[in-house]
Amino acid sequence: MARRYGNQDPRIDIYNNGDIELADKTIELCEAYGIKLLPWQRNILYRWMATDEFEKWVNPECGLSVPRQNGKSELIIVRIIGGMVFLGEALVYTAQSDNTVKEIKRRVMRFFYDADEELRDMLTDEFDNEPKSLDYVELRNRGRCVFRTRTRTNGLGSTNDTLIIDEAQEETDAQQEALLPTLASGKSQNHQTIRAGTPPTAGSAGTVWTRTRNSVLTGKAESYCWQEWSVEAITDVTDEESWYFTNPSLGYFLMISAVRNESATMATDSFNKMRLGWYAGVESLRAISDDQWLPLAVEGVQVPPEPNIVYAIKFAPDRSAVSLAVGVLMPDARVHVEIIERRQMNAGISWLSMWLIERWRKCNKIIIDGAAGTQLLVEELTRSDPKISKKILTPNVKEAGAAYSSFQTAIEQRLLTHFNQPALNVSVKTVKKRDIGRDGMFGYAAMNNDIQSDPTEAAAFAYYGAVRFKKDKSNASSTQRIML
């Protein structure tokens, strides 16, 4: 039986045409020294390195999504070498994993060390003894590539030409904000950003990758070049046609036996994401969509003269911060929620206890949750006045489940309002549901390591408290912010 090979053409292939001479020179150079690209890798490099009549990139923003172990690293290494040798380009390579960064740096350095004398002599003098401690490779023509994890972006400088973001499914908004300015004044004035990744899993913290992909596919990111090997819908794991359709290196160096073993041992959705490039369902990881949340924003609310007020405090699961929220039952039976303040835990909690001590008599309940500081805060409050204990609720699992469920239902049925606060909006954008207790109860968890879930959870407890603990008071009064 003839050997079968994976599909070389991406299912999604969006790009601008340009001159591929630079790509051909790069391929010829690398093949002369043992790096041979497969047809699909060559075609991607043609997209990435295509230039116009002014020798500028015709695809300055590039994205590559292909299942794991298909050879993204080889392609990235060739792109780095070509940019350094032929353009004297300043590049930054980043990945989430330190091991990935070290391996790419090692292979780029070995390319020059193992080449002939002419190419080896392009390295600057500091590389004569093959130093291992440097986090960059530099050539005499000013070509240079810095290799960093995305947790260590300081010192990247502001004169880079090309940014390569590997493991892009893990890139967070905070990391993007740190990285993009490094291209602001590149010496070539011909910047390029390349992202390479795979569909994120439930544990992925990144937010940039799927947002970028959605913008490309909906036509909002017109300048983007995007190639993707994937299935459109979840597929039977035993469907070998889909294996070859989505894995271009299958039959070359990716072994059919390995894929067959994966199909027999992995969960259906995991196999579809990791081996078939499936993105369907990724958007549903968010517990609350923009379409649900943003229409609930208001400019002001009519506060009753004696409002039903509940304060909610949530300590972040990672013990980094604490959020103080308020919920008020309004005359129209909706509940208004807002974040009063959020501070880092290194600021202590005295500010929080003092704030509550001044106001507890006028509220219906104070709900406090989170292992980081609940006990300490309760002790400080009750020490100031033992009577305050009657106002405090530290919710058990059942009460927490009820709070999150009622908050979710209120959003879906438009039974609450908020003030469009950035801290709360960002948190809402990056929370997913997590199982708690039994009987299908759920809570919220952050999908982004840089953005915690405590603002959303505080708002949920504030809503729940306002509905559950109320007085028979109404009559609308003035328009104001509740926190005042």
N, C-alpha and C positions, 0 to 999 in steps of 0.2 A: 504493500500500500504506500502511495506517495505521501511524503511528509507534508503536513498541513501547517500553515502559518496564519498568524493573527491578521485581522483587518488593518490595513495601513492608512485608511482614510477616516478621519474623525467624523462622528455623527454631526457635530456642530463645527463649522469651519468658517469663521468670520475674519476677514483680513483685507488690507489694501495691497495691491500689486506694486512692486518696485523692482529696482535693479538688484540682482542676486549675486553680482560679482564678488562682493565682500564675503558672502556666505560660502561661495565656491572656494575662494582662497583659504578660508578657515578650515573647511572640510578637507581640502587637499593637504594642508599643513598637518592636521591632526591624524589623518590616515597614514601619512608618511612616518609617524612616530607611534603607530599601533592603536590609535583610537578610531575604530570604524563604526560609523553610524548606520543604523537600519534605515530603510526608505522613509518610514514615518518620521524619524528623528531629523533626517535631512530636510524634509518638507517643513517641519516646524522651524528649523534654523533659517530656512529661506524666508519664512514669515518674519521672524524676529530681526534678521539682519538686512532686510530689504531697504534700500535707500532711494531717495528721489534725485532729481538732476542737480540738487545742491548738496548731495551727500548727507542729507538728513534722514532720520528714520521715518519711514512712511507708516510704521506701526509703533508709536511711542509708548503705548500701553498694551501689554500683552498678558494673556492668561492661558494656562495649560492645565487641563484637568484630565488625568489618565490614571487608571487604577494602580495600586502599589506594585513595585518590583518590575515595572515595565521599562525602566531606563531613563527616568527624568534626570537623575544625577549626571549621567554621562553627557546628556544634552547640555545641561547647565555648565559643566566643566568646559566643554567645547566653546560655548558662548563666552565664557570668561577669558579663555586663552585667545580667541580671535580678537576680542576687544582690546586686550592688553598689547598683543603683538602688532596688530595692524593699525590700531587707532591711538595707541598710547592712552587708552581710556582709564578713568578712575572709576572703579566699580566697588559696590558694597554687596556682599553676599550675607544674607541672614537666614537662620532657621530657628525653630523653637528648641530643638534638641542640641545640646552641646556635643554629643557624639556625632551627629550629622555634620555640624560645622567643622569639627576636627577632621573628619574623613574627607570632606570636599577640599579643605585647605591642603591636606596631605597629598591628595591626588594631583592638584594643580602644581604644587611644588615639585612632585616627582616627575611630572611631565618635563619640566625644564632641566632637572638634574639628570634625567636619563636620556636627554636628547644629545645631539652632536655638539661639538664645541661652540659653533657659531650661535646656536640658540641658547645654550647654557650661559654663554658670556653676556647675554642680554640682562641677566640678573645683576642687581647692584652689588657692590662689594660686601655689604653686610650679610649676604647669603653664601659667601664663599665656603663657610664651614657647616652648611646645612643646619642653621639654627632652628630649634623646635619651639622656642618660646614666643616668637613673633606671631602676631595675629594678622599678618598681611604678607603679600608677595609683591615685590616691586621690581620693575625693569628700568634700564637706563634711558629708554625713550619716554619715561614718566608714566608708563602703564603701571597700574597698581590695583590690587584687589584686597579689600579689608574683609575679614571673616569674623562675624560676631553672632552670638545668639541674640534674640530680640529682648532678652532681659538685661543686656549690656550694650545699650546704644550710645552711651556717652563717648565722646571722643571720635565720632565718625567724621566730624568736620562738615564743612558746607561747600566743598568743591568737588563733589562726586558727579559723575555723568550718568551712571547706570545703577539701579537698585534691583537686586534679584532677591525675591522673597520666596524661599522654599518652605515647604510645610505650611502653605499659605492659609489652609483651613483653620490654623490656630492663631492667626493674626488678629489682634484686638484693636479697637478704636484708639486706645491710648498709645499702642505701639505704632500705628499708622501716623499719628500726630507727631511722634518723635522721629520717624524715618523720612517722611516726605520732604521736610525742609532741607535735608542734606543734598537735595538735587537743585536747590534754588540758584546756585551760581556755579554750576559745573564749568570747567575750563573749555569744554568743547561746545557749550551752548547747544547741545544736542542730547537732551536727557531721555532716558528710557526706564520704565518700570516693568519688570517681568515677575508675575506671580505664578507659581506652580504648586498644585496641591491635589487633594482628593476630596470626595464628599465628607463633610464633618460627621463624626459620631455623636452620640448623646453626651459624651463627656468632653467634647471639644469646647474650648472657651472662646474661639474666634467669632467675630461678627462681620469683619470686612469682606471675607471671601464670598459668602452667600449673597451679601448685599450687592457686591460688584457683579456677580454672575446674574442676579436678577435684573440689574440695570442694563447689562449687555443684552440679555434675551428679550427685554421689553423695548429695546431701542433707545433707552435713555442715555447710554454710554456709547455714543456714536464713534468715538475715536478708538475704541477698544478692539484689539485683535484677540480672538478667543477660539481655541481648539479644544474639543472635548470628546472623549470616548466614553459613552454611557448608554444605558438603556433608559427609555422614557418612563416606563412603569415597572413596578416590582415584577420580577420574573422567576419562574421555576428554577431552582438551583441546579436541577439536573439537565437543563437545556444547554447542551454543549455548543449550539450555534451562537448563543449569547456570549459564551466564554470567548470565542474567537472574534466575535463582533466588537467586543469592548477591550480586548487586550492585544494591542498591536505586536507585542514581543512574544506572544505565545507561539511555541514551536521553534523560536530562535534560541533564547536562553531561559525564558519562563517555561517551566516544565508542566506539561499537561497532567502528570501524576500529582504534582503539588496542588493544582487547582481542583482536581478531582477529590483530593483529601479534604481541602477546604470546604467543598460543597457538601461533604458527608458529615462534617463536624461543626460547622458554623450555623448560627441561627439564620433564618431566611433573610431578614432585613440586614443583618451584618454582612452576609455574603454579597447581597445586592449592592451595598454601599462600598465595601472594600474591594470587591473583585469585578463588579459590573458597573461601577461608577454611577450608581443610582442616587439621584437627588430628591426624588419625590418623597415627601414626608419631612424633609429637613425644616421647611418653613413652619410645619405644625409643631415643632419643638417649642416655639414660643407659647407661653400660656395665654398671653393677651396680645392681640394684633393691634396694629396702628388703626385699622378700620374700626375696631371696637373702642379703643381708648381715646383717640384724639377728638372725636365728635362730642365727648363728654366735657370738654374744657369750656369754662365760662369766664367772663371778665369780672363779674361781681355776683354776690348773692344777697338776698333779703334775709337778714338775721332777725329771728324773733327777739322780743325784749327780754325774755327769760329763756334762753335757748337750752336745749338738751345737748350738753357738751360731754364728750368722752375724750380723754387723752390716752394715747397709745405709745408705748415705748418699745422699740425692738432693737436688741443688741445684735450686731452682725455676726453671722455664724463663724467667721474667721477671726472674731474678736478685734477687728480693726476700727469699728465705728459704732455709733448709736444714733438712731433716728427717733425724733419726737414728732408725732402726728396728732391731728385733732379730727374728730368726726362730729358733725352737727346734724341732727334731724331737722329738716326744713319743713315749712308749712305745706309744701306740695307733696310731702311724704318721701321725697328723695333725701339722700344724705350727701352732704358736702364734706369732702376730705381734703386735707392739705398737710404738707410737711411744714412744721413750725421751724425746726432746726435739725441739722445733722452735723455732728462733730466727730473727729477722730478720738479713739479711746485714750490716746496719750494726753488728751486734755483733761482726763479725769471725768467724774460725774457730779462734782459739787455744783456746777452750773445747772445741771438738770434737776437735782434735788431742790435747790433754792427756787428754781422757777416753779416747780410743782407745789412746794410748800406755800408759796404766795397765792396759789390759785385753786387748791384742791377743794375748798369749801363750795365753790361755784360749779363744780363738775359733777356728773352723775357717777363716773367711774374712771379709774386709772388702771389701764391694762399694761402689764409689764411682762415681756417675754425675752428669752435668750440667756444662755448659760453664762455669757461673758460678764454680766453685771447685775442680773436680776436680784439676787440675794443681798448684795451690798446696797443697792438702791432702796430696796424695801426696808432694810435696817436703818438707813439714814432718814427715811421719811417717817417711820414709826417712832424713831427716837425724838424727832421734833414734836410729835403729837400722836399719842397712841390711838386717838380717834380716827386717824387717817387710814388705819388698817381696814376699816369697814368699806372704804372706797377702792381698795386695791384688789385687783384680780390677777393672779399669775395662772394663765390658762393651762389646763391639762391637755393631753393629746386630743381628746374628744372635742373640747372647746376650740382648740386651734384648728382642727379639721372643719368645724362648723364655721369658723371665722373666714377661712380661705374659700370655702364653698359658697358662702353667702356673698362674699366680695366678688367672686367670679360671676355668680348669677346676676348680681346687681349691674355689673359691667355689660353683660350680654343683654340685659333687659332695660338698660339705660336708667337705672334707678339711683345713680350717684352723679356728682359733679366734682370737678377739680379745677385748679387754677393754672394748669399747663406749666407747672414748675419743672425746670430742667432736671433737677436731681431725681424727682419722682419719675419723670418721663424716661430718662435714661435707664433707670432701674427696671421699669415696666418692660422696656424693649428687650431686656436681657435676662428675663426670668422664664424658667420652664417649670412644669409641675413635677413634684416628687411624691412618691408614696409615703404616707405616714400612718402608723397604727394599722388598723384593720378596716374591713368593710368599705374598701374603695376610697378612703379619705386621702386627701392630698394636701401638700404644702407647696411652697415655692422654693426654688433653688437657682442660684446664679449660673448662667452659661458662660460667664466672662470672669476670669480671675481678677480683673482690674475693677470690676463694678459689682458690688455686693447687692444682695436682695433685701436688705433691711428696710429701705424706704417703701418698697412695695408691701412688705409684710406689716410694717407699721400702719400703712394706710388701710390694709385689710382688717386689722384689729380695730382701728378707729371706726370703720364702717360697721363692723359687727357690734361693737359696743354701743354705738349710737342707736342701732335698731333694737338691741336687747334691753338696754338700760335707759328708760325714758320716763319723763314726767308728762303730765297732762297740761302742757303749756304751748301756746301757739301765738297767733297774731304777728304779722310781718311788721318789721320796723325799718331800719336803715340798711343801705348797701355798704358792706365793709368786708375786710379780710377777717376771718375768724380769729387768727392768731393775735389780733390787736384787741 
